Amino acid sequence: MLGITPKQKQILDFIEEYYQANQFSPTLEEIAKKFKRSVPTIHQYVKTLIDKGRLQQNSGGARGVMPVIQSGNFSTKRKFRIGIIGYGFVGQAVEYGFSNHEIHVYDKYKDFESLAEVVDKSDYIFVCLPTPIREDESGIDLSIMDENMKILAKLTKGTDKIIIIKSTVVPGTTAGYIRKYPESLFCFNPEFLREASFLQDFVNADRIVIGASNDQVSRRVSAMYQAVLPLAPIYQTDPTSAEMVKYMANCFLATKVIFANEMAEICEKLGIKYEEVKKMVVADKRILDGHLDITTLKGFGGKCFPKDLLALRAMARGKGVDTKILDAVWAKNLKVRKSKDWEEIPFAVSPAFGNKS
């Protein structure tokens, strides 16, 4: 480690002590107040400490979050107590990502710890439960979430434990839980995992989105992720915006798949090769190559894209929004898709929760 000045040492010590006491780092404004200096002056001190390798800065745009400490003054690295509710591919990805920390798992259908035990032993409780689409396409079924949230709220009432919702829920759901259970702490933290590579996707995240209405909750969850995934960009926002991020991303990708299928149809009618055309199109840096491949089944299937597109469309229609684009995407998918596999996937469709066999 490179040497630092006495003033830099004072600031570094303050940040470390603050982090150890609060589980997140102070803001520039809080440091400036402590040392009676301007924010720009403190920013320069902090930048120097980062350049000297005494602080670590996240590469993303987390508002009001200072770097997580990585200096030699820590006698031990912070260990987080992580609870996981639900052990599907999302719950397993969380376990994998936090494998160097204390992990407790509850799943109704598997032989793990009880829900009460998991909450008691955890400070950060990731909710990774199914939110299936209703069979009539009228929206998602939140009954599993609601049932577990009622219990979690009771067990966390009046504590500093944070309930981190990773299940995909329509915008406004987390805000509703916050209003209903004001004595518990909530955060929405969407997952962006591909089922074929969910473990590696978690530890190589493009970004981490943290939606919270409580500043300390947001900062604590940000600090936790910074310590575990220091290179992942972190974005802090409100819960409803965070929920919308997940739906907008998946609906865009689903639309891209159907667009590709339509272009492939046109190429076939013209007697030309779609793959050759695609290769030259994606040479444009504005157009990414992902989700433009044409599979043997055509269109999109699985659990996430159909479920999320239908859920967002239902919610939007309920608010009087014209959904012609989403309508067209879904109609074309039903026309070209050879297998409606989402109907057979457990916990993808209610009321049978996808168990059609």
C-alpha positions in Angstrom: 0.0 0.0 0.0 1.3 3.5 -0.8 1.8 5.9 2.0 -0.9 8.5 2.9 -0.9 11.8 4.7 -2.1 12.3 8.3 -5.4 14.0 7.0 -6.0 11.2 4.5 -5.4 8.7 7.3 -8.0 10.5 9.5 -10.5 10.3 6.7 -9.8 6.7 6.0 -10.1 5.8 9.6 -13.5 7.6 9.8 -14.8 5.7 6.8 -13.7 2.4 8.1 -15.2 3.0 11.5 -18.4 4.2 10.0 -18.6 1.2 7.7 -18.0 -1.3 10.6 -20.7 0.4 12.6 -23.4 0.9 9.9 -22.6 -1.8 7.3 -22.3 0.8 4.6 -19.9 3.7 3.9 -20.6 7.4 4.6 -21.5 9.8 1.8 -19.2 12.6 0.8 -21.6 15.0 2.6 -21.3 13.1 5.8 -17.5 13.1 5.6 -17.4 16.8 4.8 -19.6 17.6 7.8 -17.4 15.5 10.1 -14.1 17.2 9.0 -15.7 20.7 8.4 -14.5 20.7 4.7 -16.3 21.3 1.4 -17.7 18.3 -0.5 -15.3 19.0 -3.5 -12.3 19.0 -1.1 -13.4 15.7 0.5 -14.0 14.3 -3.0 -10.3 14.9 -3.8 -9.2 13.2 -0.6 -11.3 10.2 -1.4 -10.1 10.1 -5.0 -6.5 10.0 -3.7 -7.3 7.2 -1.3 -8.8 5.3 -4.2 -5.8 5.9 -6.4 -3.5 4.7 -3.6 -5.5 1.5 -3.3 -6.8 2.3 0.2 -10.5 2.4 -0.8 -12.4 0.5 -3.5 -14.9 2.2 -5.7 -17.8 0.6 -7.5 -17.8 1.1 -11.2 -21.5 1.9 -11.4 -23.8 4.8 -10.6 -24.9 4.1 -7.1 -26.1 7.5 -5.7 -24.7 8.6 -2.4 -22.6 5.4 -1.8 -19.0 5.6 -1.0 -16.4 2.9 -1.8 -16.3 -0.3 0.3 -13.1 -0.4 2.4 -10.4 -2.8 1.3 -7.5 -1.4 3.3 -5.2 -3.4 5.6 -6.7 -1.9 8.7 -9.5 -4.5 8.7 -8.5 -7.4 10.9 -11.2 -9.6 9.3 -13.3 -9.4 6.1 -17.0 -8.7 6.8 -19.1 -11.8 6.7 -22.8 -11.4 5.8 -25.6 -13.5 7.2 -27.8 -14.4 4.1 -31.2 -15.9 4.2 -32.8 -17.4 1.0 -36.5 -18.1 0.7 -37.1 -20.4 -2.2 -34.5 -22.6 -3.8 -35.2 -22.5 -7.5 -32.5 -21.3 -10.0 -32.7 -17.8 -8.5 -32.2 -18.9 -4.9 -29.4 -21.2 -6.0 -27.7 -18.3 -7.8 -27.9 -16.2 -4.7 -26.4 -19.0 -2.6 -23.6 -19.4 -5.2 -22.8 -15.7 -5.3 -22.6 -15.4 -1.5 -21.0 -18.8 -1.0 -18.2 -17.3 1.1 -20.7 -16.0 3.6 -23.1 -17.5 6.1 -26.1 -19.0 4.2 -29.5 -20.2 5.5 -32.1 -21.6 3.1 -35.8 -22.2 3.4 -37.9 -24.0 0.8 -41.4 -25.4 1.4 -40.7 -28.4 -0.8 -37.1 -29.2 0.3 -35.5 -30.4 3.5 -33.7 -27.2 4.7 -34.1 -25.0 7.8 -37.5 -23.7 8.9 -38.6 -20.2 7.8 -38.4 -18.9 11.3 -34.9 -20.3 11.7 -33.7 -18.7 8.5 -35.1 -15.3 9.4 -33.6 -15.5 13.0 -30.1 -16.3 11.6 -30.1 -13.8 8.7 -29.7 -10.1 8.3 -30.4 -10.0 4.5 -33.3 -12.2 3.4 -33.6 -12.9 -0.3 -37.1 -13.8 -1.4 -36.9 -16.0 -4.5 -40.4 -17.4 -4.8 -42.5 -18.2 -7.9 -44.9 -15.5 -9.4 -46.8 -17.5 -12.0 -48.9 -16.0 -14.7 -52.6 -16.6 -14.4 -54.0 -19.1 -16.8 -56.4 -16.5 -18.4 -53.4 -14.1 -18.9 -55.0 -11.5 -16.6 -51.8 -10.9 -14.6 -49.5 -12.7 -12.2 -50.6 -14.8 -9.2 -49.0 -13.3 -6.1 -50.6 -15.7 -3.6 -47.3 -17.5 -2.9 -45.6 -14.2 -2.3 -48.4 -12.7 -0.2 -48.5 -15.8 2.0 -44.8 -15.8 2.7 -44.6 -12.0 3.0 -47.2 -12.0 5.8 -45.0 -14.4 7.8 -41.7 -12.6 7.0 -43.2 -9.3 8.0 -44.2 -10.7 11.4 -40.8 -12.3 11.9 -38.9 -9.1 10.9 -41.2 -6.5 12.5 -39.2 -3.9 14.4 -35.8 -5.3 13.4 -33.1 -4.1 11.1 -33.3 -7.3 8.9 -33.9 -6.5 5.2 -36.3 -8.4 3.0 -34.8 -8.3 -0.5 -37.4 -9.3 -3.1 -35.8 -11.0 -6.1 -39.0 -12.6 -7.4 -40.3 -10.8 -10.5 -43.4 -8.8 -9.4 -45.4 -6.2 -11.3 -44.5 -2.5 -10.6 -46.0 -1.3 -7.4 -45.9 -4.6 -5.6 -43.0 -3.8 -3.3 -44.4 -0.4 -2.5 -47.6 -2.2 -1.5 -45.8 -4.4 0.9 -44.0 -1.4 2.4 -47.4 0.3 3.0 -48.9 -2.9 4.4 -46.0 -3.8 6.7 -44.4 -0.4 7.7 -42.4 -1.9 10.6 -40.4 -4.2 8.3 -37.6 -3.2 5.8 -38.0 -4.0 2.1 -36.0 -3.7 -1.0 -36.6 -4.9 -4.6 -33.5 -6.3 -6.3 -34.4 -7.9 -9.7 -32.5 -10.8 -11.2 -31.3 -10.9 -14.8 -30.4 -14.5 -15.1 -30.5 -16.9 -18.0 -31.5 -20.4 -16.9 -28.8 -22.0 -18.9 -26.0 -20.0 -17.1 -27.7 -18.7 -14.0 -24.8 -19.2 -11.6 -22.2 -17.5 -13.8 -24.7 -14.7 -14.7 -25.1 -13.9 -11.0 -21.4 -13.4 -10.3 -20.8 -11.7 -13.7 -23.8 -9.3 -13.5 -24.1 -6.5 -16.1 -25.6 -4.3 -13.3 -27.2 -4.5 -9.9 -30.5 -2.6 -9.4 -31.5 -1.8 -5.9 -35.0 -0.4 -5.4 -35.7 0.9 -1.9 -37.7 3.8 -0.4 -35.5 3.8 2.8 -32.0 5.4 2.3 -30.3 3.2 4.8 -31.7 0.0 3.3 -30.5 1.1 -0.1 -27.0 1.9 1.2 -26.7 -1.3 3.2 -27.7 -3.5 0.3 -25.4 -1.6 -2.0 -22.5 -2.0 0.4 -23.2 -5.8 0.7 -23.1 -6.2 -3.1 -20.0 -4.0 -3.4 -18.1 -6.3 -1.0 -19.1 -9.4 -3.0 -19.3 -8.1 -6.6 -16.9 -5.1 -6.6 -16.9 -4.7 -10.4 -20.6 -4.8 -11.0 -22.3 -1.4 -11.6 -24.9 -0.6 -9.0 -27.9 1.6 -9.5 -30.1 2.8 -6.7 -33.7 3.8 -7.3 -37.2 3.5 -5.9 -38.9 0.0 -5.8 -41.4 0.6 -8.6 -38.7 1.8 -11.0 -36.6 -1.2 -10.1 -39.5 -3.5 -10.8 -40.1 -1.8 -14.2 -36.5 -2.3 -15.2 -36.9 -6.1 -15.1 -40.1 -6.0 -17.2 -38.9 -3.5 -19.7 -35.7 -5.5 -20.2 -37.5 -8.9 -20.7 -40.2 -7.4 -22.9 -37.6 -5.7 -25.1 -35.7 -9.0 -25.5 -38.9 -10.9 -26.3 -39.8 -8.3 -28.9 -36.3 -8.6 -30.4 -36.8 -12.4 -30.7 -40.1 -12.0 -32.6 -38.6 -9.2 -34.8 -35.8 -11.6 -35.7 -38.3 -14.4 -36.5 -40.2 -12.0 -38.8 -37.0 -10.9 -40.6 -36.1 -14.6 -41.0 -39.5 -15.2 -42.6 -38.9 -12.4 -45.1 -35.4 -13.7 -45.9 -36.8 -17.1 -46.6 -39.4 -15.7 -49.0 -36.7 -13.8 -50.8 -34.5 -16.9 -51.1 -31.6 -15.4 -49.1 -29.8 -16.5 -46.0 -31.0 -14.9 -42.8 -27.8 -15.7 -40.9 -25.7 -13.9 -43.6 -28.0 -10.8 -43.4 -27.9 -10.8 -39.6 -24.1 -11.0 -39.5 -23.8 -7.8 -41.5 -26.7 -6.1 -39.6 -25.1 -6.6 -36.2 -21.8 -5.1 -37.4 -23.6 -1.9 -36.6 -22.4 -1.0 -33.0 -25.9 0.2 -32.2 -27.4 -3.3 -32.7 -26.4 -6.1 -30.3 -26.3 -9.7 -31.6 -28.1 -11.2 -28.6 -31.6 -12.7 -29.1 -31.5 -12.5 -32.9 -30.8 -16.3 -33.4 -33.7 -18.4 -34.8 -34.2 -21.6 -32.9 -35.9 -24.8 -34.2 -38.9 -24.1 -32.0 -39.2 -20.5 -33.3 -40.3 -17.5 -31.2 -39.7 -17.5 -27.4 -40.7 -19.9 -24.7 -39.5 -20.9 -21.3 -40.8 -19.3 -18.1 -39.6 -15.7 -18.0 -40.4 -14.1 -21.3 -44.0 -15.3 -21.7 -44.8 -14.7 -18.0 -43.2 -11.2 -17.9 -44.7 -10.0 -21.1 -48.2 -11.1 -20.2 -47.9 -9.7 -16.7 -46.8 -6.3 -17.9 -49.4 -6.2 -20.6 -52.2 -7.1 -18.1 -51.0 -4.4 -15.7 -50.7 -1.8 -18.4 -54.2 -2.6 -19.8 -55.6 -2.2 -16.3 -54.2 1.3 -16.2 -55.7 2.2 -19.6 -52.4 1.9 -21.6 -52.6 0.9 -25.3 -50.4 -2.2 -25.6 -50.5 -2.8 -29.3 -46.8 -3.6 -29.5 -46.9 -6.2 -26.8 -50.2 -7.6 -28.2 -48.5 -8.0 -31.6 -45.4 -9.6 -30.1 -47.5 -12.2 -28.1 -49.9 -12.9 -31.0 -46.9 -13.5 -33.4 -45.2 -15.7 -30.8 -48.3 -17.9 -30.4 -48.4 -18.2 -34.2 -44.8 -19.2 -34.8 -43.9 -21.0 -31.6 -44.0 -24.8 -32.0 -44.0 -25.6 -28.4 -46.0 -23.8 -25.7 -43.5 -25.1 -23.1 -44.3 -22.5 -20.5 -47.6 -24.3 -19.9 -45.7 -27.4 -18.7 -43.1 -25.6 -16.5 -43.7 -25.9 -12.7 -44.7 -22.5 -11.2 -45.0 -20.7 -14.5 -48.8 -20.8 -14.9 -51.5 -20.7 -12.2 -53.9 -22.0 -10.9 -52.2 -25.3 -11.6 -48.8 -23.6 -11.2 -47.7 -25.1 -14.4 -48.1 -28.7 -13.3 -50.2 -29.9 -16.2 -49.2 -33.5 -16.2 
